[in-house]
Amino acid sequence: MKRERIEEIAEILDKRGKMTLEQLEEVFPHVSQMTLRRDLFQLEEDGRIIRIRGGAMSVKEVQKVSGEEYTKKTTINTDAKIIIAQKAAGLIDENSCIFLDGGTTAMYLSKEMSDIKCNIFTNGIAVAMELAQKKNINITVVGGQLMRDNLSTASPAAKEYFDKTNFEIAIVSATAFTPEHGFSCNSQIEAELLKWVFKKARNVYMMLDSSKIGKINPYTFACLEDINVLITDDHFPKDLKQLFEEKNIVVM
């Protein structure tokens, strides 16, 4: 019975793309919300859905716009990414001007953000498409070469573009971090873009889940001194937290 219900939920989500818990309760009136939550957890572990605030989205729906490689990344360390995204969403004020990168944590952030009046610059295609569902956010997509693995764009012309662009906050993520090598990524052109972003932003918020610690990617785009706030999950090592705080970096 349980397996049949879970399978039915998956099929409904595949057809509709996205549903809230309230909508699922209407479809399954004799099933408690707690049970439905457990079913969604199971489906996420099976790699068939992605949990979002207040509901879930079919992986097939994400693949329509995001591609298989990007979709795989959205299902890794989901709980940590959602926690980080919720923390970051609480830092975004109305009428602010912000740069968001194109990482999967930024996509979760775009889901968690309130629909308030603000200006968002992003090099993330999936991020922009998620934000486009909100009515009050003004979105500008930074052009350039498409990096298929993370559906982001970057261009050597970014310097000229950002010379004429202003934003208060840059909210970005890294795929790897060590104290010795800093924050790094796999693309040189993306690393250069982020360096220019940091030069324009008044404050830099780094989203980093604990699974990225101890990893090294080819291109470093920031060191500890380049960021103002670190947004992380509950498993972030205490000794590293102390290291950040000694550099006057707020750790959330």
C-alpha positions as CSV (number, residue, x, y, z in Angstrom):
1,M,0.0,0.0,0.0
2,K,2.7,2.4,1.0
3,R,4.8,1.6,-2.1
4,E,1.7,2.0,-4.3
5,R,1.0,5.4,-2.8
6,I,4.6,6.6,-3.3
7,E,4.5,5.4,-6.9
8,E,1.3,7.3,-7.5
9,I,2.8,10.5,-6.0
10,A,5.7,10.1,-8.3
11,E,3.5,9.7,-11.4
12,I,1.3,12.7,-10.4
13,L,4.4,14.9,-10.0
14,D,5.8,13.7,-13.3
15,K,2.6,14.8,-15.0
16,R,2.1,18.1,-13.1
17,G,5.8,19.0,-12.7
18,K,5.5,20.6,-9.3
19,M,3.0,20.4,-6.4
20,T,2.6,21.8,-2.9
21,L,1.9,19.6,0.2
22,E,-1.5,21.1,0.4
23,Q,-2.2,20.0,-3.2
24,L,-1.0,16.5,-2.3
25,E,-3.3,16.4,0.7
26,E,-6.2,17.2,-1.6
27,V,-5.3,14.2,-3.8
28,F,-4.7,11.9,-0.7
29,P,-7.3,13.2,1.9
30,H,-6.9,10.2,4.1
31,V,-3.1,10.5,4.4
32,S,-1.5,12.7,7.0
33,Q,0.9,15.5,6.0
34,M,3.6,13.8,8.0
35,T,3.2,10.6,6.0
36,L,3.3,12.6,2.8
37,R,6.5,14.3,3.9
38,R,8.0,10.9,4.5
39,D,6.9,9.7,1.1
40,L,8.6,12.8,-0.5
41,F,11.8,12.0,1.4
42,Q,11.7,8.5,0.1
43,L,11.2,9.7,-3.5
44,E,14.0,12.2,-3.1
45,E,16.3,9.4,-1.9
46,D,15.3,7.4,-5.0
47,G,16.3,10.4,-7.2
48,R,12.9,10.9,-8.6
49,I,11.9,14.3,-7.1
50,I,13.5,17.4,-5.6
51,R,12.0,18.8,-2.5
52,I,11.3,22.5,-2.5
53,R,9.8,24.8,0.1
54,G,6.2,23.6,0.8
55,G,6.2,20.8,-1.7
56,A,8.2,19.0,-4.4
57,M,9.2,19.1,-8.0
58,S,9.7,16.2,-10.4
59,V,13.2,15.5,-11.6
60,K,11.9,15.1,-15.1
61,E,10.5,18.7,-14.9
62,V,13.9,20.0,-13.9
63,Q,15.6,18.0,-16.7
64,K,13.4,19.8,-19.3
65,V,15.2,23.0,-18.7
66,S,18.3,22.0,-16.8
67,G,19.8,18.9,-18.5
68,E,20.8,15.6,-16.9
69,E,24.2,16.7,-15.5
70,Y,22.7,19.7,-13.7
71,T,19.8,17.8,-12.4
72,K,22.1,15.2,-10.8
73,K,23.8,18.0,-8.9
74,T,20.5,19.3,-7.6
75,T,19.9,15.9,-5.9
76,I,23.3,15.9,-4.0
77,N,23.3,17.2,-0.4
78,T,19.8,18.5,-0.8
79,D,19.1,19.1,2.9
80,A,22.2,21.1,3.3
81,K,21.5,23.2,0.2
82,I,17.9,23.9,1.3
83,I,19.1,25.0,4.8
84,I,21.8,27.3,3.2
85,A,19.3,28.7,0.7
86,Q,16.7,29.5,3.4
87,K,19.4,31.3,5.4
88,A,20.5,33.3,2.3
89,A,16.9,34.1,1.4
90,G,16.5,35.8,4.8
91,L,19.3,38.2,3.9
92,I,17.7,39.6,0.8
93,D,16.0,42.9,1.3
94,E,13.4,44.7,-0.8
95,N,14.8,47.0,-3.5
96,S,18.3,45.4,-3.2
97,C,20.6,44.8,-6.2
98,I,22.2,41.4,-6.1
99,F,24.4,39.0,-8.2
100,L,23.6,35.3,-8.0
101,D,25.8,32.7,-9.6
102,G,24.4,29.7,-11.5
103,G,25.1,26.9,-9.0
104,T,22.5,24.4,-7.7
105,T,22.5,26.1,-4.3
106,A,21.6,29.3,-6.0
107,M,18.8,27.5,-7.7
108,Y,17.4,26.5,-4.3
109,L,17.9,30.0,-3.2
110,S,15.8,31.3,-6.1
111,K,13.0,28.9,-5.0
112,E,13.2,30.1,-1.4
113,M,13.3,33.8,-2.1
114,S,10.2,35.9,-1.4
115,D,8.6,37.6,-4.3
116,I,9.8,41.1,-3.5
117,K,10.9,44.0,-5.6
118,C,14.6,43.7,-6.2
119,N,17.1,43.5,-9.1
120,I,18.9,40.2,-9.7
121,F,21.9,39.7,-12.0
122,T,22.8,36.1,-12.7
123,N,24.8,34.0,-15.0
124,G,22.7,31.0,-14.3
125,I,20.1,29.9,-16.9
126,A,18.2,27.6,-14.5
127,V,18.3,30.2,-11.7
128,A,16.9,32.9,-14.1
129,M,14.1,30.6,-15.2
130,E,13.1,29.8,-11.6
131,L,13.2,33.5,-10.6
132,A,11.0,34.3,-13.7
133,Q,8.1,32.6,-11.9
134,K,8.1,35.5,-9.4
135,K,6.3,38.7,-10.5
136,N,8.2,41.4,-8.7
137,I,11.9,40.4,-9.3
138,N,13.7,42.2,-12.2
139,I,16.1,39.7,-13.7
140,T,19.2,40.3,-15.9
141,V,21.0,37.4,-17.4
142,V,24.7,37.9,-17.9
143,G,25.6,36.5,-21.4
144,G,28.6,34.6,-22.6
145,Q,29.7,31.0,-23.3
146,L,27.4,28.4,-21.9
147,M,28.9,25.9,-19.5
148,R,26.7,22.8,-19.9
149,D,27.6,21.1,-16.7
150,N,26.2,23.8,-14.5
151,L,24.1,25.8,-17.0
152,S,26.0,29.0,-16.4
153,T,27.4,31.6,-18.7
154,A,30.7,33.4,-18.6
155,S,32.6,35.6,-21.0
156,P,36.0,37.4,-21.2
157,A,33.9,40.5,-21.9
158,A,32.5,40.4,-18.3
159,K,34.9,43.1,-17.2
160,E,33.5,45.6,-19.6
161,Y,29.9,44.6,-18.7
162,F,30.5,44.9,-15.0
163,D,32.3,48.2,-15.4
164,K,28.8,49.7,-16.0
165,T,26.9,47.5,-13.5
166,N,26.3,48.0,-9.8
167,F,25.1,45.7,-7.1
168,E,25.3,45.7,-3.4
169,I,25.7,42.0,-2.7
170,A,27.1,39.0,-4.5
171,I,25.7,35.6,-3.3
172,V,27.8,32.8,-4.8
173,S,28.9,29.3,-4.1
174,A,32.0,27.2,-4.5
175,T,32.5,23.6,-5.5
176,A,35.6,23.2,-3.4
177,F,37.4,24.9,-0.4
178,T,40.5,24.5,1.6
179,P,42.1,27.2,3.8
180,E,45.3,27.0,1.7
181,H,43.7,27.1,-1.8
182,G,40.6,29.1,-1.0
183,F,37.4,28.8,-2.9
184,S,37.7,27.1,-6.3
185,C,35.7,26.0,-9.3
186,N,36.3,23.9,-12.5
187,S,36.1,26.7,-15.1
188,Q,38.8,29.3,-15.6
189,I,36.4,31.7,-17.4
190,E,33.9,31.4,-14.6
191,A,36.6,32.1,-12.0
192,E,37.5,35.3,-13.8
193,L,33.9,36.3,-14.0
194,L,33.5,35.8,-10.2
195,K,36.6,37.9,-9.5
196,W,35.1,40.8,-11.4
197,V,31.8,40.3,-9.6
198,F,33.6,40.6,-6.2
199,K,35.3,43.8,-7.3
200,K,31.9,45.4,-7.9
201,A,30.0,44.1,-4.9
202,R,30.0,45.8,-1.6
203,N,29.6,42.5,0.2
204,V,30.2,38.9,-0.8
205,Y,28.1,36.1,0.7
206,M,29.6,32.6,0.1
207,M,27.2,29.6,0.2
208,L,29.2,26.5,1.1
209,D,27.9,23.2,2.2
210,S,30.3,21.0,4.3
211,S,30.7,18.4,1.6
212,K,32.9,20.9,-0.3
213,I,35.5,21.2,2.4
214,G,38.9,19.6,1.7
215,K,38.3,19.5,-2.0
216,I,40.5,21.4,-4.6
217,N,39.4,22.5,-8.1
218,P,41.7,23.9,-10.7
219,Y,40.8,27.6,-10.5
220,T,40.7,29.6,-7.3
221,F,38.4,32.6,-7.5
222,A,38.4,33.8,-3.9
223,C,40.3,33.5,-0.5
224,L,38.9,34.1,3.0
225,E,39.7,37.8,2.9
226,D,37.4,38.3,-0.2
227,I,34.2,37.4,1.6
228,N,32.1,39.0,4.3
229,V,29.6,36.3,5.2
230,L,29.8,32.5,5.0
231,I,26.5,30.7,4.8
232,T,26.8,27.0,5.6
233,D,25.1,24.0,7.1
234,D,25.0,22.5,10.6
235,H,28.0,20.1,9.9
236,F,30.5,22.8,9.3
237,P,33.7,22.0,11.3
238,K,34.1,24.1,14.5
239,D,37.8,24.7,13.8
240,L,37.1,26.2,10.4
241,K,34.3,28.3,11.8
242,Q,36.8,29.8,14.2
243,L,39.2,30.4,11.4
244,F,36.6,32.4,9.5
245,E,35.5,34.3,12.6
246,E,39.2,35.3,13.3
247,K,39.1,36.9,9.8
248,N,36.0,38.9,10.9
249,I,33.8,36.8,8.6
250,V,30.2,36.3,9.8
251,V,29.4,32.5,9.8
252,M,25.7,31.6,9.6
